[in-house]
Amino acid sequence: MDSPLVAAVSLVLLASFLLFFSFAQSSTIGVGYISKILEIQDRERALPSVQVAAARGVLQRLLPSHSSSFEFRIVSKEQCGGESCFIIKNHPSFTRRGAPQILISGVTGVEVLAGLHWYLKYWCGSHISWDKTGGAQLNSIPKLGSLPRLQDDGILVQRPVPWNYYQNAVTSSYSFAWWDWKRWEKEIDWMALQGINLPLAFTGQEAIWQQVFQKFNISKEDLDDFFGGPAFLAWSRMANLHRWGGPLPQSWFDQQLVLQKKILARMYELGMTPVLPAFSGNVPAALRNIFPSAKITRLGNWFSVRSDVRWCCTYLLDATDPLFIEIGRAFIEQQLTEYGRTSHIYNCDTFDENTPPVDDPEYISSLGGSIFEGMQSGDSNAVWLMQGWLFSYDPFWRPPQTKALLHSVPIGRLVVLDLFAEVKPIRDTSEQFYGVPYIWCMLHNFAGNLEMYGYLDSVASGPVEARTSENSTMVGVGMSMEGIEQNPVVYDLMSEMAFQQNKVDVKEWIELYSTRRYGRSVPTIQNAWNILYHTVYNCTDGAHDKNRDVIVAFPDVNPNLVSMLQGRHHTNVKLVSRRAVLIKNTDSYEHPHLWYSTTEVVRALELFIAGGDELSGSSTYSYDLVDLTRQVLAKYANELFLKVIEAYRLKDSHGVAHQSQMFLDLVEDIDTLLACHEGFLLGPWLESAKQLAQDEEQQIQFEWNARTQITMWYDNTEVEASLLRDYGNKYWSGLLKDYYGPRAAIYFNFLAQSFENGHGFQLKAWRREWIKLTNNWQKSRKIFPVESNGNALNISRWLYHKYLGNPDTCDH
């Protein structure tokens, strides 16, 4: 007999998701444009037996106790109605003891595993997320031999569009920088279960470039100056910087190439289409001397404090120069030589933060044509995949220039990522990218910052609206976040949109989500999630959510220049004027983002704590409780900072001392809270960096890279902080107590000193001290825990009563 949870889930499934188990109504115009590359990829895919074996490997790692309960098969698109799909049925031997119970078929191994995930979600009430965000909740799956049966005909779920894209050009540095094969294998498993079939595969490309540039007489010393350090490779690849954090040791090139071959092999075995890099024009400075007649331009400064030539101002080879195609071909061919095959899709973003020198459409068209020719000369079936980010922020790209670039490549050979479509879709302002195929992407996260944030209604409806719009050229959906392992609810829903034909009712979906996530239905928790859906996960203000909370992005500003708006008790998230915010009076301060009623979210936390005893031992609950408590207290810390500034402006030295100490105590308390779950620890980030090192010198270099990315990020002087400081900030236990707290204490000490000596706030002296603190912290070798410590529910309760339980201290 089915468990109550399974029965409840099945009823909601039948009532709410019936429309999703049907054939796709129609394909978009864009899908027709890419039909040739889809046919080629279908022909070149791994053998069915290989894909089934790879899928069974994922099942064995995920659910070894039930590996005998499922049979997997690869079927043709014809059996799926002409599209990619998965089919879930009762196994013909379902009633025979010891025989498989469920038969899952799919066009590729990815569809098979997406079908497995769908069955586990909607028939067994389970949940799968990253380990750091609570991992997989599989306790709700009935015991071996008792899996829930489907209706007699089973279900068939088609992809509405062929591709499900994954990653951003910088995810490789913000999240993947220190991964070994064990961690990559977990991620590829997760990708397949989410139905991702078009992931970027950027690991190890420096080893390919090393071989290619040596053919053009570039020495090892010249390449030492070209590549960034391990934590900054994404930006040296994009020609934003060079050498910063480097040079790379030869062992890094070698081990990353070996790792990339394992990554590609597994992706191909599962039937994925890994996207390889292509030549964008980024070249070592030494190439100018070897080819003096080549059109090589030195780019401008990218966020270096004083345009330091040691790492700023890189060089770009003009795409119209014959040497561009030669290098482009050599790079594609070298990848083919090393990897043995390709899936024919290549990413290239020549103009991402690099504006062309001339806005003449004919010139832009020639640039685009030459970039593509560089790919095509190495692979006649090449398709160019391009991030559409440049069209969202650079005023250079007006309609004539945009059309010129997009139409410079034969139709169907260029695919654009509508990178920030959940907030700022470019398809709306570009007539569906002027007829060029595109992928609807959810950007969501910047720099791997930790913030409860999202726009679930947009995720649940945007891809469907785009696909069904008139003359749609949409060919896929995707997740293009800069950092992963945060906000699992957002990624659970977005992954599902790869298989949803119709808009999702988020209110119903979120109720199912909380039940699946924790393995049981707890009314108070469901009520909390309903509040979170309408608050933190309902950001409609169109702002980029880069976390600028005071704790993790402490204001580098004279307190006399901080202005405060009146009316902190905002109740309407649309009334910006009623938010408690700091006004950006100088270039050195960016105020925290707040788009919801903090009072409502405090109520959600109350409900989360109240339901905690029923979910003891749940890692998913523990993660969410820590994250929600952190979110509430972080916003409270922003208000405490305002109170410090207010007391300072009133020349209230006692008030400054009192409120400052409250802020510093809160930072330490949040650090204690974060230590309760593995998803909020500094230790694993640092230790994984050191584990890739071959000797003590590399350990020091790699740890400096890891520490620098999450603090100062880029260069600084003694009194001028990096222009990118705190961009990669993290709410990680260890980082708050060891760095963010001491930094805030320096600022508060200077406030106190200004009272004592009668002088104004010494801004330059403050900067000198906190920059010194930061640079010393970057070079520190202090070791931090890699395992959690403490009971999340007990500590969350304690912090709630300490800071929020008294109405006088909870100024929301």
C-alpha positions in Angstrom: 0.0 0.0 0.0 1.3 3.5 -0.9 2.5 5.7 2.0 0.3 8.8 2.7 3.0 11.0 1.3 3.1 9.1 -2.0 -0.6 9.1 -2.2 -0.9 12.8 -1.6 1.8 13.5 -4.1 0.2 11.3 -6.7 -3.2 13.0 -6.3 -1.7 16.5 -6.7 0.3 15.2 -9.6 -2.8 13.8 -11.4 -4.8 17.0 -10.7 -2.1 19.6 -11.5 0.2 18.0 -14.0 -2.0 16.1 -16.3 -1.6 18.6 -19.1 2.2 18.1 -19.0 2.1 14.5 -20.0 1.2 15.1 -23.6 2.9 15.6 -26.9 4.4 19.0 -27.6 1.9 21.1 -29.5 4.4 22.6 -32.0 8.1 23.4 -32.5 9.4 26.9 -32.8 10.8 28.4 -36.0 14.2 28.4 -34.3 14.1 24.6 -33.9 13.7 24.3 -37.6 16.8 26.4 -38.1 19.0 24.1 -36.0 17.6 20.9 -37.4 20.9 20.0 -39.2 23.1 20.2 -36.1 20.5 18.2 -34.2 20.6 15.5 -36.8 24.4 15.4 -36.8 24.4 15.1 -33.0 21.9 12.3 -33.0 24.0 10.3 -35.5 27.2 10.8 -33.5 25.8 10.1 -30.1 27.2 7.2 -28.0 25.8 3.8 -28.5 22.6 3.0 -26.6 24.4 0.4 -24.5 27.0 3.0 -23.5 24.3 5.5 -22.5 22.3 2.9 -20.5 25.5 1.8 -18.7 26.3 5.5 -17.8 22.7 6.1 -16.6 22.8 3.0 -14.5 26.1 4.3 -13.0 24.2 7.5 -11.9 21.4 5.4 -10.4 23.9 3.2 -8.5 25.6 6.3 -7.0 22.3 8.0 -6.2 20.1 5.1 -5.0 22.1 1.9 -4.7 19.4 0.2 -2.6 16.9 0.4 -5.5 19.2 -0.1 -8.5 17.5 -3.4 -9.3 14.1 -1.7 -9.3 14.6 0.2 -12.6 15.3 -0.8 -16.1 16.5 1.8 -18.6 16.2 1.8 -22.4 17.2 4.2 -25.2 14.4 4.8 -27.7 14.2 6.7 -30.9 12.6 10.2 -31.4 10.0 8.5 -33.5 8.8 6.6 -30.4 8.5 10.0 -28.7 6.4 11.7 -31.3 9.4 13.1 -33.2 10.9 15.0 -30.2 13.2 14.1 -27.3 11.3 12.6 -24.4 11.3 10.2 -21.5 8.6 7.5 -21.0 7.9 6.0 -17.6 5.9 2.8 -17.4 5.3 -0.1 -15.0 7.7 -2.8 -15.9 6.1 -5.9 -17.5 7.6 -8.0 -14.7 6.4 -5.5 -12.0 4.5 -8.2 -10.0 7.3 -10.8 -10.1 9.4 -10.7 -6.9 12.9 -9.5 -7.5 12.2 -8.2 -11.0 12.4 -4.5 -12.0 9.3 -2.5 -11.1 9.7 0.6 -13.3 10.8 0.9 -16.9 12.2 4.3 -18.0 13.0 5.0 -21.6 14.5 8.1 -23.2 16.1 9.4 -26.3 19.4 9.7 -24.5 20.8 8.8 -21.2 20.0 12.3 -20.0 16.3 11.9 -20.8 16.3 8.5 -19.0 17.8 10.1 -15.9 15.4 13.1 -16.1 12.6 10.5 -16.2 14.1 8.8 -13.1 14.2 12.1 -11.3 10.6 12.9 -12.4 9.4 9.5 -11.1 11.2 10.0 -7.8 9.8 13.5 -7.4 6.2 13.0 -8.3 5.6 9.3 -7.4 8.0 8.9 -4.5 8.0 12.4 -3.1 11.8 12.8 -3.1 14.0 15.7 -3.7 17.5 16.1 -5.2 19.7 19.2 -4.8 23.5 19.9 -4.4 25.1 18.3 -1.4 26.0 21.8 0.0 22.3 22.8 -0.1 21.1 19.7 1.8 21.7 17.0 -0.8 19.1 14.4 -1.8 16.0 13.7 0.3 15.4 10.0 -0.5 13.8 8.8 2.8 10.3 9.1 1.3 11.0 6.4 -1.3 9.2 3.2 -0.4 11.2 0.2 0.4 12.6 -2.2 -2.3 9.7 -4.0 -4.0 7.1 -1.5 -3.0 7.5 1.3 -5.5 4.3 3.1 -6.6 2.7 2.0 -9.8 1.7 4.3 -12.6 -1.5 4.3 -14.6 -1.6 1.4 -17.1 -0.4 3.5 -20.1 2.4 5.2 -18.1 3.4 8.7 -19.0 5.4 10.3 -21.9 7.0 13.7 -21.3 8.5 15.6 -24.2 11.0 18.4 -24.2 9.2 21.5 -25.6 12.6 22.7 -27.0 15.7 20.6 -27.7 18.3 22.1 -25.4 18.7 22.6 -21.7 21.8 24.7 -21.2 24.0 25.0 -18.1 26.7 27.4 -16.7 28.1 30.8 -17.2 31.5 31.7 -18.5 32.5 32.6 -14.9 30.9 29.7 -13.1 34.1 27.8 -13.8 36.0 30.2 -11.4 33.4 31.1 -8.8 32.2 27.5 -8.2 34.3 24.9 -10.1 37.9 26.3 -9.6 39.1 23.7 -7.2 37.1 20.6 -8.2 38.6 17.2 -8.6 37.0 14.3 -10.5 35.0 13.1 -7.5 33.2 16.5 -7.3 32.8 16.7 -11.1 31.2 13.3 -11.3 28.7 14.4 -8.7 27.9 17.5 -10.7 27.5 15.6 -14.0 25.1 13.2 -12.2 23.1 16.2 -11.0 23.1 17.7 -14.5 21.7 14.6 -16.0 19.0 14.1 -13.4 18.0 17.7 -14.1 17.8 17.0 -17.8 20.7 19.3 -18.7 22.1 18.3 -22.1 24.1 21.4 -23.2 26.7 22.2 -20.6 29.8 24.3 -21.0 33.0 22.3 -20.9 35.8 24.8 -20.3 38.1 22.9 -17.9 41.7 22.4 -19.1 41.6 24.7 -22.1 44.8 26.4 -20.9 46.7 23.2 -21.8 45.2 23.4 -25.3 46.2 27.0 -25.6 49.7 26.2 -24.4 50.1 23.8 -27.3 48.5 26.1 -29.8 50.5 29.2 -29.0 53.8 27.3 -28.9 53.1 26.5 -32.6 53.1 30.3 -33.1 56.5 30.6 -31.4 55.1 31.9 -28.1 57.5 30.9 -25.2 56.5 29.5 -21.9 57.6 32.7 -20.2 55.3 34.7 -22.5 52.4 32.4 -21.5 53.2 32.8 -17.8 52.3 36.4 -18.4 49.1 35.5 -20.3 47.2 33.1 -18.1 45.6 34.2 -14.8 45.8 32.2 -11.6 43.6 29.2 -10.9 40.8 31.3 -9.3 40.8 33.9 -12.1 41.0 31.9 -15.3 37.5 32.9 -16.4 38.6 36.5 -16.7 41.9 35.9 -18.4 40.0 33.7 -20.9 37.7 36.7 -21.6 40.7 39.1 -22.0 39.8 41.1 -18.9 43.1 40.6 -17.2 46.4 38.6 -17.4 48.8 37.0 -15.0 46.7 38.0 -11.9 47.1 35.2 -9.4 49.6 33.4 -11.7 51.7 32.1 -13.2 50.2 28.6 -13.6 52.6 25.7 -12.8 52.9 23.1 -15.5 51.3 20.5 -13.2 48.1 22.6 -13.3 48.0 22.4 -17.1 48.6 18.7 -17.0 46.1 17.7 -14.3 43.3 20.0 -15.7 43.7 18.4 -19.2 43.4 14.9 -17.7 40.3 16.1 -15.7 38.7 17.6 -18.8 39.0 14.3 -20.7 37.2 12.5 -17.9 34.5 15.2 -17.9 34.0 15.0 -21.6 34.0 11.3 -21.7 31.2 11.1 -19.1 29.2 13.8 -20.8 29.3 12.0 -24.1 28.5 8.7 -22.5 25.3 10.2 -21.1 24.3 11.6 -24.5 25.1 15.2 -23.6 26.3 17.9 -26.0 29.3 19.6 -24.2 30.1 23.1 -25.5 33.8 23.7 -26.1 35.5 27.1 -26.2 36.5 28.8 -29.4 39.1 31.5 -30.2 37.8 35.0 -29.3 40.9 37.0 -30.3 42.5 37.1 -26.9 46.3 36.8 -27.5 49.6 37.0 -25.5 51.3 40.4 -25.7 54.3 38.7 -27.3 52.3 37.9 -30.4 52.8 41.5 -31.5 56.5 41.1 -31.8 56.2 37.8 -33.7 53.6 39.1 -36.1 54.3 42.9 -36.2 51.9 43.5 -39.1 48.9 41.8 -37.4 46.0 44.0 -36.3 46.5 43.6 -32.6 44.9 46.2 -30.3 45.6 46.9 -26.7 42.4 47.0 -24.7 41.6 49.5 -22.0 41.7 49.1 -18.2 39.3 46.5 -16.7 38.9 47.5 -13.0 42.6 47.7 -12.1 43.0 50.5 -9.5 45.8 52.3 -11.4 45.8 50.6 -14.8 48.7 48.4 -13.6 50.2 46.9 -16.8 51.3 43.8 -14.9 47.8 42.5 -15.2 45.6 45.0 -17.0 45.1 46.0 -20.6 45.2 42.8 -22.6 45.6 42.4 -26.3 42.9 41.5 -28.9 43.6 40.3 -32.4 41.2 41.8 -34.9 38.9 39.1 -36.3 39.4 40.5 -39.9 43.1 39.8 -39.7 44.0 36.5 -41.6 45.9 35.4 -38.5 42.7 35.2 -36.5 41.3 32.4 -38.7 44.6 30.6 -38.6 44.7 30.6 -34.8 41.0 29.9 -34.5 41.4 26.8 -36.8 44.5 25.6 -34.8 42.6 25.8 -31.5 39.6 23.8 -32.8 41.9 21.2 -34.4 44.1 20.9 -31.2 40.9 20.2 -29.2 39.9 17.5 -31.7 43.3 16.0 -31.5 43.3 15.9 -27.7 39.7 14.9 -27.1 39.1 12.7 -30.1 35.7 14.2 -30.9 33.5 17.2 -30.7 29.8 18.0 -30.5 30.3 20.9 -32.9 29.0 23.7 -30.6 31.5 26.3 -29.5 31.2 29.2 -27.2 32.9 32.5 -28.1 32.3 36.0 -26.6 34.6 38.3 -28.3 32.5 41.4 -27.4 31.6 40.6 -23.8 32.9 43.7 -22.1 35.0 44.5 -25.1 33.2 47.0 -27.4 34.2 47.0 -31.1 36.3 50.0 -32.1 34.0 51.0 -34.9 30.2 50.9 -35.0 29.9 50.6 -38.8 27.4 47.6 -39.4 29.5 46.4 -42.3 32.6 46.2 -40.2 30.7 44.5 -37.4 29.3 42.0 -39.9 32.8 41.2 -41.2 34.0 40.7 -37.6 31.2 38.2 -36.9 31.8 36.4 -40.1 35.5 36.1 -39.4 35.0 34.8 -35.9 32.7 32.1 -37.2 35.1 31.3 -40.1 37.8 30.6 -37.4 35.5 27.9 -36.0 34.3 26.5 -39.3 37.7 26.2 -40.7 38.5 23.7 -37.9 35.1 22.1 -37.9 32.8 22.3 -40.9 29.8 21.6 -38.8 30.6 24.3 -36.2 27.8 26.2 -34.5 28.6 29.4 -32.6 27.0 29.8 -29.1 27.2 33.4 -27.9 26.2 35.0 -24.6 23.7 37.8 -25.2 24.9 39.7 -22.1 26.4 42.5 -24.2 23.1 43.4 -25.6 21.7 44.1 -22.1 24.2 46.6 -20.8 26.3 48.1 -23.6 24.6 51.1 -25.4 26.9 50.4 -28.4 24.6 47.6 -29.5 21.8 49.5 -31.2 19.5 47.7 -33.6 21.7 48.1 -36.7 24.9 46.9 -34.9 23.0 44.0 -33.3 21.5 42.9 -36.5 24.9 43.1 -38.3 26.5 40.8 -35.7 23.6 38.3 -35.5 23.2 38.1 -39.3 26.9 37.8 -40.0 26.6 34.0 -39.6 24.3 31.7 -41.7 21.0 31.1 -40.0 21.1 28.2 -37.7 24.9 28.4 -37.2 24.6 31.0 -34.4 22.7 30.5 -31.1 22.4 33.3 -28.6 21.9 32.9 -24.8 19.3 35.3 -23.6 21.3 35.4 -20.4 19.1 37.3 -18.0 15.7 36.4 -19.4 13.9 36.0 -16.1 14.4 39.7 -15.4 15.5 41.5 -18.6 14.7 39.4 -21.7 16.4 40.7 -24.8 14.1 38.8 -27.1 11.4 41.4 -26.2 13.5 44.3 -27.5 15.2 42.6 -30.4 12.3 41.0 -32.3 13.3 37.5 -31.2 17.0 38.3 -31.8 16.1 39.4 -35.3 15.2 35.8 -36.3 18.3 34.1 -34.8 17.8 31.0 -32.6 18.2 31.7 -28.8 18.0 30.0 -25.5 15.9 31.4 -22.6 18.2 31.6 -19.6 17.9 32.3 -15.9 20.9 34.2 -14.7 19.8 34.6 -11.0 23.1 34.6 -9.2 26.1 36.8 -9.3 29.6 35.7 -8.1 28.2 32.9 -6.0 26.9 35.4 -3.4 24.6 33.8 -0.8 21.2 35.5 -0.7 17.7 34.1 -0.6 16.4 35.6 -3.8 14.5 34.7 -6.9 11.5 35.5 -9.2 9.7 32.2 -9.3 6.7 33.4 -11.2 8.9 34.6 -14.0 10.7 31.2 -14.1 7.4 29.4 -14.1 6.0 31.4 -17.0 8.8 33.1 -18.9 10.1 30.1 -21.0 6.5 29.1 -22.0 5.6 32.7 -23.0 8.8 33.0 -25.0 8.3 29.6 -26.8 4.7 30.2 -27.6 5.1 33.8 -28.7 4.6 34.8 -32.4 7.5 33.8 -34.7 9.5 32.4 -31.7 13.0 31.4 -32.4 13.6 29.9 -29.0 15.5 26.6 -29.1 16.2 25.9 -25.4 16.1 26.9 -21.8 19.0 27.3 -19.5 20.6 28.2 -16.2 23.4 30.8 -16.6 24.2 31.6 -12.9 27.6 32.9 -12.0 27.7 30.6 -8.9 25.9 27.5 -7.9 25.0 25.7 -4.6 22.5 28.3 -3.4 18.7 28.7 -3.5 17.8 25.1 -4.4 14.1 25.9 -4.9 14.9 28.2 -7.8 17.0 25.6 -9.6 14.6 22.8 -8.9 11.8 24.8 -10.7 14.0 26.1 -13.5 15.3 22.6 -14.3 11.7 21.4 -14.5 10.9 24.0 -17.1 12.9 22.0 -19.6 10.0 19.5 -19.7 7.0 21.7 -19.0 4.7 22.4 -21.9 2.5 24.9 -19.9 3.0 27.5 -17.2 3.4 26.2 -13.7 1.1 27.2 -10.9 3.8 28.1 -8.4 1.5 28.2 -5.4 0.6 24.5 -5.9 4.2 23.6 -6.9 5.7 25.2 -3.8 3.4 23.1 -1.6 4.6 20.0 -3.2 8.2 21.3 -3.1 8.3 21.7 0.7 6.8 18.2 1.1 9.4 16.7 -1.2 12.3 18.6 0.2 11.8 17.4 3.7 10.1 14.1 3.1 6.9 14.9 4.9 4.2 17.5 5.0 4.5 19.9 7.9 1.7 22.6 7.8 3.8 25.3 9.6 6.6 24.8 7.1 4.3 24.9 4.2 2.9 28.2 5.5 6.4 29.5 5.8 7.2 28.6 2.2 4.1 30.3 1.0 5.4 33.5 2.7 8.8 33.0 1.1 7.3 32.6 -2.3 5.5 35.9 -2.0 8.5 37.8 -0.5 12.2 36.7 -1.1 11.2 34.7 -4.1 9.1 37.4 -5.7 11.7 40.0 -6.7 10.0 42.1 -9.3 12.1 45.3 -9.1 14.4 44.3 -12.0 17.5 44.9 -10.0 20.7 42.8 -10.3 20.9 40.9 -7.0 24.6 41.3 -6.1 24.6 40.9 -2.3 25.8 44.2 -0.7 24.7 43.5 2.9 26.8 45.5 5.3 28.4 42.5 6.9 29.8 41.0 3.6 30.3 44.3 1.7 31.2 46.8 4.4 30.7 50.4 3.2 33.9 52.2 2.4 32.4 55.6 3.1 32.7 58.7 5.3 29.8 58.4 7.8 29.0 62.0 7.3 28.1 61.2 3.7 25.7 58.4 4.5 22.1 59.5 4.2 19.1 57.6 5.5 15.6 57.5 4.3 12.8 57.9 6.8 10.2 55.2 7.2 11.9 51.9 7.8 8.6 50.1 8.4 8.0 49.4 4.7 5.1 47.0 4.0 4.9 47.3 0.3 7.8 45.8 -1.6 7.0 48.1 -4.6 7.4 51.3 -2.6 11.1 51.8 -2.8 10.9 55.1 -0.9 9.8 53.3 2.2 12.8 51.0 2.4 15.6 51.3 5.0 18.5 51.8 2.6 21.7 53.7 2.4 22.0 56.2 -0.4 25.0 55.8 -2.7 26.7 59.2 -2.2 30.1 58.2 -3.5 31.5 55.7 -6.0 32.7 53.5 -3.1 29.3 52.5 -1.7 26.5 50.4 -3.2 23.4 50.1 -0.9 22.0 46.7 0.1 19.2 45.3 -2.1 15.8 44.9 -0.3 12.7 44.1 -2.2 10.3 42.5 0.4 8.7 43.0 3.7 11.2 42.0 6.4 8.3 41.6 8.9 6.7 38.9 6.7 10.0 37.0 6.4 10.6 37.2 10.2 7.2 35.5 10.4 8.3 32.8 8.0 11.3 32.2 10.2 9.0 31.9 13.3 7.1 29.2 11.4 10.2 27.4 10.3 11.5 27.2 13.9 8.1 26.1 15.1 8.0 23.2 12.7 11.6 22.2 13.4 11.0 19.4 15.9 9.2 17.4 13.3 12.1 17.6 10.9 15.0 16.8 13.2 17.8 15.1 11.3 16.9 16.5 7.9 19.9 18.0 6.2 17.6 19.9 3.7 15.6 21.4 6.6 18.8 22.3 8.4 20.2 24.1 5.3 17.0 26.0 4.8 16.7 27.0 8.4 20.3 28.3 8.5 19.8 30.2 5.3 16.6 31.8 6.4 17.9 32.8 9.8 21.0 34.2 8.1 18.8 36.1 5.7 16.8 37.7 8.5 19.8 38.6 10.6 21.7 40.0 7.7 19.0 42.5 7.0 18.8 43.3 10.7 22.6 43.9 10.6 22.0 46.5 7.9 19.6 48.3 10.2 22.1 48.1 13.1 24.7 49.8 10.9 22.2 52.6 10.2 21.8 53.0 13.9 25.5 53.3 14.4 25.7 56.0 11.8 22.6 57.8 13.2 24.3 57.8 16.7 27.5 59.1 15.2 25.6 61.9 13.4 24.0 62.8 16.7 27.4 62.8 18.4 26.2 60.1 20.7 29.4 58.3 21.6 27.6 55.9 24.0 25.1 55.0 21.2 27.9 54.4 18.8 29.8 52.1 21.2 26.6 50.2 22.1 25.2 49.7 18.6 28.7 48.9 17.2 29.2 46.1 19.8 25.7 44.8 19.0 26.8 44.6 15.3 30.0 42.8 16.1 28.3 40.4 18.4 25.8 39.7 15.7 28.5 38.9 13.2 30.1 36.3 15.5 26.7 34.8 16.3 25.9 34.5 12.6 29.3 32.8 12.1 28.2 30.3 14.8 24.9 29.7 13.0 26.6 29.1 9.7 28.9 26.6 11.2 25.9 24.3 11.7 25.8 23.2 8.0 28.4 22.2 5.5 27.0 24.5 2.9 28.1 27.6 4.8 31.8 26.8 5.6 34.9 28.6 4.5 37.1 25.5 5.2 36.2 23.4 2.2 36.9 26.2 -0.3 40.4 26.7 1.0 41.2 23.0 1.6 40.0 22.0 -1.9 42.4 24.7 -3.3 45.4 23.3 -1.4 44.6 19.7 -2.3 45.2 20.5 -6.0 48.7 21.7 -5.2 51.8 19.6 -5.8 54.1 21.3 -3.3 54.2 23.9 -0.6 54.8 26.8 -3.0 51.7 25.9 -5.0 49.7 25.5 -1.8 50.6 29.1 -0.8 49.7 30.3 -4.3 46.4 28.4 -4.6 45.3 29.4 -1.2 46.1 33.1 -1.9 43.9 32.8 -5.1 41.1 31.2 -3.1 41.2 33.9 -0.4 41.6 36.8 -2.7 38.6 35.9 -4.9 36.2 36.1 -2.0 37.7 39.3 -0.5 39.7 42.0 -2.4 39.3 40.1 -5.7 41.7 42.3 -7.7 44.6 44.7 -7.1 44.8 47.5 -4.6 47.3 50.1 -3.2 47.9 51.0 0.4 44.9 53.4 0.4 42.9 52.4 -2.6 40.9 49.2 -2.4 40.1 47.0 -5.3 37.3 48.2 -7.5 35.9 44.7 -7.3 36.3 44.2 -3.5 33.7 42.0 -2.0 32.1 41.2 -5.4 32.7 37.5 -4.6 31.6 37.8 -1.0 30.3 34.8 0.9 28.3 34.1 4.1 30.7 31.4 5.2 31.5 30.4 8.8 35.1 31.4 9.4 35.0 34.3 7.0 32.7 36.3 9.2 34.5 35.8 12.4 38.0 36.0 11.0 37.6 38.7 8.4 34.3 40.5 8.1 34.0 41.1 11.9 37.5 42.5 12.3 37.1 44.7 9.3 33.9 46.2 10.8 35.6 46.6 14.1 38.3 48.8 12.5 35.7 51.1 11.1 33.9 51.4 14.4 37.2 52.1 16.2 37.8 55.0 13.8 34.3 56.3 14.6 35.1 56.2 18.3 38.5 57.8 17.8 36.9 60.8 16.0 35.0 61.5 19.2 38.1 61.2 21.3 40.5 63.4 19.3 37.9 65.9 18.1 38.8 65.4 14.5 36.5 64.2 11.7 36.4 60.6 10.5 39.8 59.7 9.1 38.7 58.0 5.9 42.2 57.5 4.4 43.5 56.0 7.7 40.5 53.7 7.9 41.2 52.5 4.3 44.8 52.0 5.0 44.0 49.8 8.0 41.3 47.6 6.5 43.3 47.2 3.3 46.2 46.1 5.4 44.0 43.6 7.2 42.7 42.3 4.0 46.1 41.8 2.4 47.3 40.0 5.5 44.3 37.8 5.5 44.9 36.9 1.8 48.3 35.7 2.8 47.3 33.9 6.0 47.6 30.1 6.3 45.1 29.7 9.1 43.1 26.5 8.8 39.3 26.4 9.1 36.9 23.5 9.8 35.6 21.4 6.9 32.8 19.8 8.9 29.8 21.4 10.4 29.4 21.8 14.2 26.3 22.7 16.2 22.5 22.1 16.1 20.9 24.5 13.6 17.5 24.5 15.3 18.8 25.2 18.8 21.1 28.0 17.6 18.4 29.5 15.3 16.0 29.5 18.2 18.5 31.2 20.5 19.4 33.9 17.9 15.7 34.5 17.2 15.0 35.2 20.8 18.2 37.2 21.3 17.7 39.6 18.4 14.1 39.3 17.2 12.0 38.1 20.1 11.9 41.5 21.7 9.8 43.9 19.6 12.1 46.8 20.7 15.1 45.1 19.1 13.2 43.9 16.0 12.8 47.2 14.1 11.1 45.9 11.0 
